[in-house]
Amino acid sequence: MVGNYFPSWRDGPPASGQAWGLGAPGQDGMLTEYAILDAGRVTTIPASLSFEDAACLPCAALTAWSALNGDRPYRRPIGAGAKVLVTGTGGVALFALLLAVADGADVVATTSDEGKIDRIKALGASAVINYRAEPNWGQAAAERFGGFDYVVNAAGPGSLDQAIAAAAPGGEITLMGLYDFADKAPNLIPLMAKGLSIRGTAVGSALALADLIAFVDDRRIKPPIARRFPFADAKDAYREAGSGAVFGKVVIDVARA
Ligand SMILES: NC(=O)c1ccc[n+]([C@@H]2O[C@H](COP(=O)([O-])OP(=O)(O)OC[C@H]3O[C@@H](n4cnc5c(N)ncnc54)[C@H](OP(=O)(O)O)[C@@H]3O)[C@@H](O)[C@H]2O)c1
């Protein structure tokens, strides 16, 4: 079993008055050997998935799944040949890369770290742009590779101008990042001119998590785990996860002292 991020979002779009998720203020988290959750707040995992792999799915991977597919009933399941741009190499972006590649999409990624480029390509990205070296990375991506049907903006609202520049006419930008905030509003004229949509994403529903788990199992997608820590070293795990140098998910094994 894995815990569902939100307490009562079972299906469809987010419920109005949605409560906070696991580990948010007022909500216990999952860094514990035993947790008591309502029966409706857990989802079964198949035998093919280890607990470590499954632990990566309820937040980062589900956010990526919702970004690409929308909420149930899925409006725009991503199709083979779709062009996808993912920003950065955090857990959300790497899962968006893996899920989109599994669906036959052509995925371009961005990173600030040249040392990560080979590993990004090994996960299936066709090209990588350094967003620090090229501050106009969205414009550069559109010129180099043509516009993108989906831009998964895990950076934040401050990157919207570049996400808009990267998107193809009729494309969709999904926004979930909280790293990059803007000191001025984005220029929305190109958004109108290209007929783009911006959609916010907040993790996902319980049934979307079940769909994601089935997809990961069916396609034999291996969650990108960077490092595993024993319970006793949980603080080191958090430091590692926040370092910016890590490539993939950091997992804490609560059963290992
Ligand atoms: N709305 C939601 O439902 C939801 C759900 C999950 C996460 N989030 C938020 O989404 C963001 C990504 O989550 P995550 O779990 O993937 O985080 P993460 O694993 O901590 O991501 C870290 C990576 O993000 C990239 N990054 C950091 N600042 C950036 C910037 N200004 N522009 C572009 N990339 C940047 C860097 O990639 P490089 O090292 O390659 O440069 C960094 O290594 C976070 O802000 C998180 O809080 C939102």
The ligand as a Gaussian input file, in Angstrom:
#p B3LYP/6-31G(d) Opt

LIG

0 1
 N        1.741000      21.633000      -7.408000
 C        2.020000      20.379000      -7.099000
 O        1.181000      19.512000      -7.107000
 C        3.430000      20.010000      -6.770000
 C        3.727000      18.663000      -6.512000
 C        5.053000      18.319000      -6.319000
 C        6.027000      19.303000      -6.341000
 N        5.680000      20.602000      -6.540000
 C        6.684000      21.662000      -6.643000
 O        7.252000      21.509000      -7.954000
 C        8.648000      21.820000      -7.921000
 C        9.435000      20.606000      -8.386000
 O        9.227000      19.541000      -7.471000
 P       10.278000      18.359000      -7.379000
 O        9.777000      17.407000      -6.374000
 O       10.570000      17.870000      -8.741000
 O       11.512000      19.178000      -6.765000
 P       13.034000      18.780000      -6.629000
 O       13.187000      17.318000      -6.815000
 O       13.508000      19.405000      -5.371000
 O       13.684000      19.570000      -7.873000
 C       14.978000      20.089000      -7.794000
 C       15.406000      20.490000      -9.189000
 O       14.546000      21.485000      -9.721000
 C       15.272000      22.239000     -10.672000
 N       15.097000      23.670000     -10.396000
 C       15.272000      24.327000      -9.236000
 N       15.076000      25.653000      -9.406000
 C       14.782000      25.825000     -10.715000
 C       14.495000      26.951000     -11.523000
 N       14.484000      28.191000     -11.021000
 N       14.244000      26.743000     -12.841000
 C       14.235000      25.497000     -13.355000
 N       14.503000      24.386000     -12.628000
 C       14.775000      24.563000     -11.335000
 C       16.742000      21.874000     -10.532000
 O       17.097000      21.054000     -11.653000
 P       18.594000      21.111000     -12.278000
 O       19.516000      20.696000     -11.146000
 O       18.546000      20.133000     -13.377000
 O       18.819000      22.509000     -12.722000
 C       16.786000      21.107000      -9.216000
 O       17.779000      20.124000      -9.175000
 C        8.941000      22.223000      -6.472000
 O        8.859000      23.621000      -6.378000
 C        7.828000      21.553000      -5.684000
 O        7.564000      22.218000      -4.463000
 C        4.393000      20.972000      -6.763000

